[in-house]
Structures are given as structure tokens and as C-alpha cells.
Amino acid sequence: MDTTNTQIGSPAFIRQHYLSRSIKLYLIGIVIVGLGVAYYGIESFLDYSEKRGVVEQSQSLLANLTKEQKKEMDGLNAIKVEYKDRDAAMEGELNSVFPIQENYTEVTKILDDYFFSKNKPSNPLIATDVQFGSPVSEAGSKYDILPISMNITASEANFYDFLRFVQGSGTLSKKLRLLDLKSIQLNFSEDESASAKKSIQFRAEVSAYFQKTKK
């Protein structure tokens, strides 16, 4: 009797055969699953790395944009401060030539300083009987007027200097109150002395302007 054929066909052999086959299939399945997991893991890692790179790049770009924005804002604020300072300075200069009120004291000081600086024994310029009228508001205008009248004794040179002084008023560079010569009335002296003949006596009507009072 052939014992080999009996062993091959025996139940023990069949069970061993199917067990071995099952183990191989199981191992193959494990390998396939492992390869799938590895592939998925690699894909996920690559995808994560790519997204992380995008995020890092975006964060870097955002940080640069934030710095640029701060720089621009600082520059804008500096410009605002500069223009604010300029506006304040410009407003101060404007108020010096075109004040917001009549300010008798300021006008008096301006005239006193001018006549004092120009009056010389050989080249006189003297103002007397200086009178201020009541402020006048002209309809439809953006300014009010402070009338001023005075008697002036001047040499011929200082007579023309006074005309230039009034004409040059109101400029921001000089910061001189805006004045306007309304009229000149020459006075002829009865004094026959040489000094009197060389001088010009006249009464000047001057207007000092200031901003119209808001009501």
C-alpha cells in the first residue's frame, strides 16, 4: 500500500495545505494593506508639506505686507503732522496780516515802530493826532475795516517811504498788518523856515483790515 498518497490526501495534509495557503493570502493582504497605508501616508505627508510650505509662504508675505503697511502709515502720519504744523504756521502768519479782530494795540505798535525807525533829524517822519474810528463792516465783503487818521510831517524821501510802507503791507513775508491808504490831504504850512519848506505835511486816512466778525 502507497503511504505517500495516503498522507497527501489525508485530512491532516489538507488542513495543513489550506492553512499554509491562508497564511500566504493573509501575508499578501498585509503587504497590500501596508503598501496602501504607506502610499497614503506618503501622499498625505507630501500634501501636508506642500500646504505647510504655502502657509509659511503666506505668513511670510503677510508679515512683509504688515511691515510695509506700518511703514506707509508711519509716513502718512508724519506727512499729516507736517501739514498740520504748516497749516498752523500758515494760519499764524495769516492772522498776523489779517487778524480776527480790530486789535487797536497791535496797529498802534506797528505805526509807532515804523515812525520811530524812520524819523531822523535830517530826514523827519513824525505822526501826530492819531485817531481811530469805529470799526466799519462793509456789506457783502469778507472783512471789516478799522479807520485810522493821522497828521504826518515827512521829508520828501520819507513821504514816498510811507507810501511804500502802506503799499507793501499785508504780505506774509513781512508779516505786516494789511493796510490801505484811502486818502491824503496836503497841508501847506505858513512857516517860512528852510526846514519847513523841505518837509511835507499831510493828513492820511488809512484803513486797517481784519476778518469779519461771525454772528
C-alpha positions in Angstrom: 0.0 0.0 0.0 1.3 3.5 -1.0 1.5 5.5 2.2 2.7 8.7 0.4 -0.6 9.1 -1.5 -2.4 8.4 1.7 -0.5 11.2 3.5 -1.1 13.7 0.7 -4.8 13.1 0.6 -5.2 12.7 4.3 -7.3 15.3 6.2 -4.2 16.4 8.1 -2.5 17.2 4.9 -5.5 19.1 3.5 -5.8 21.2 6.6 -2.1 22.0 6.5 -2.4 22.9 2.8 -5.3 25.3 3.4 -3.6 26.7 6.5 -0.5 27.4 4.5 -2.5 29.0 1.7 -4.4 31.1 4.1 -1.2 32.3 5.7 0.2 33.3 2.3 -3.0 35.1 1.4 -3.0 36.8 4.8 0.6 37.9 4.3 -0.2 39.1 0.8 -3.1 41.0 2.2 -1.0 42.5 4.9 1.6 43.5 2.3 -1.0 45.1 0.1 -2.6 47.0 3.0 0.9 48.0 4.2 1.7 49.3 0.7 -1.7 51.2 0.6 -1.1 52.7 4.0 2.5 53.7 3.1 1.3 55.2 -0.2 -1.5 57.1 1.6 1.0 58.2 4.3 3.5 59.4 1.7 0.7 61.3 -0.2 -0.6 62.8 3.0 2.9 63.8 4.0 3.7 65.4 0.7 0.3 67.2 0.7 0.9 68.4 4.2 4.4 69.5 3.4 3.1 71.4 0.3 0.3 73.0 2.3 2.7 73.9 5.1 5.0 75.5 2.6 2.1 77.5 1.2 1.1 78.6 4.8 4.6 79.5 5.7 5.0 81.5 2.5 1.6 83.2 3.1 2.7 84.1 6.7 5.9 85.5 5.4 4.1 87.5 2.8 1.6 88.7 5.3 4.4 89.8 7.7 6.1 91.7 4.9 2.8 93.4 3.9 2.2 94.3 7.6 5.7 95.9 7.7 5.0 97.8 4.5 1.6 98.9 5.7 3.1 100.1 9.0 5.8 101.9 7.1 3.2 103.6 4.9 1.1 104.5 7.8 4.1 106.0 9.7 4.9 108.0 6.6 1.3 109.2 6.2 1.2 110.2 9.9 4.4 112.1 9.5 3.0 113.9 6.5 -0.2 114.7 8.4 1.8 116.1 11.3 4.0 118.1 8.9 1.0 119.5 7.1 -0.7 120.2 10.4 2.3 122.2 11.6 2.5 124.0 8.3 -1.2 124.8 8.5 -0.8 126.1 12.0 2.2 128.2 10.9 0.3 129.5 7.9 -2.7 130.3 10.0 -0.5 132.2 12.4 1.1 134.2 9.5 -2.4 134.9 8.0 -3.7 136.1 11.4 -0.7 138.5 11.7 -1.6 140.3 8.4 -5.4 139.7 8.6 -6.3 139.3 12.2 -9.7 138.1 13.6 -10.4 141.4 15.4 -9.6 145.1 15.1 -6.7 145.0 17.7 -6.0 148.7 18.3 -2.9 147.9 20.3 -1.3 146.0 17.5 -1.9 148.7 14.9 -0.6 151.3 17.3 2.6 149.3 17.9 3.1 148.8 14.1 2.8 152.5 13.4 4.9 153.6 16.4 7.7 151.1 15.4 7.7 152.3 11.8 7.7 156.1 12.5 10.3 155.6 15.3 12.7 153.7 13.0 12.4 156.2 10.1 12.4 159.5 11.9 15.7 161.3 11.8 16.6 164.9 12.5 17.8 165.4 8.9 15.1 163.1 7.5 11.9 163.5 9.6 8.8 161.3 9.7 6.5 162.3 12.5 2.9 161.3 13.1 0.6 163.3 15.4 -3.1 163.4 16.3 -3.5 159.7 15.5 -7.2 158.9 15.7 -9.1 155.5 15.4 -12.6 155.5 14.1 -15.3 152.9 14.9 -14.9 149.6 13.0 -16.9 149.5 9.8 -18.5 146.4 8.3 -19.0 146.6 4.5 -22.0 144.7 3.2 -21.1 141.7 1.1 -17.4 141.8 2.0 -15.4 139.2 3.9 -13.6 141.8 6.0 -14.2 144.7 8.4 -12.3 148.0 8.4 -10.7 149.9 11.3 -10.4 153.6 10.1 -7.2 155.5 11.2 -6.4 159.1 10.5 -3.2 161.0 11.4 -1.2 164.1 10.7 2.2 163.4 9.3 5.3 165.6 8.8 7.8 164.0 6.5 10.8 164.7 4.3 10.2 164.1 0.6 12.1 160.8 0.9 10.1 159.6 3.9 6.9 160.7 2.3 7.4 158.2 -0.5 8.7 155.7 2.0 5.4 156.0 3.9 3.5 155.3 0.6 5.7 152.2 0.0 5.2 151.1 3.6 1.4 151.1 3.3 1.5 149.6 -0.2 3.8 146.7 0.9 1.6 145.8 3.9 -0.4 142.5 4.0 2.4 140.3 2.7 3.1 137.1 4.6 6.9 137.5 4.2 6.8 140.8 6.1 4.0 139.7 8.5 2.7 143.2 8.4 -0.9 144.1 9.1 -2.9 144.7 5.9 -3.4 148.5 5.5 -4.8 150.6 2.7 -4.3 154.3 2.1 -7.7 155.8 1.4 -6.7 159.5 1.0 -4.0 162.1 1.5 -4.8 165.8 2.2 -1.8 168.1 1.9 -1.4 170.8 4.4 0.5 173.9 3.5 2.4 175.4 6.4 2.7 179.1 7.0 6.2 178.5 8.4 8.7 180.0 6.0 11.8 178.4 7.5 14.1 176.3 5.4 13.3 173.1 7.3 9.6 173.7 7.0 9.9 174.2 3.2 11.8 170.9 2.9 9.1 168.9 4.7 5.7 167.7 3.6 2.8 168.0 5.9 -0.3 165.9 5.2 -3.2 164.1 6.8 -3.5 160.5 5.9 -6.7 158.4 6.0 -5.7 154.7 6.4 -7.8 151.6 6.7 -6.6 148.5 8.7 -8.4 145.3 7.7 -9.5 142.4 9.9 -11.6 139.4 9.5 -15.4 139.9 9.6 -16.9 139.1 12.9 -19.0 136.0 12.7 -22.5 136.4 14.1 
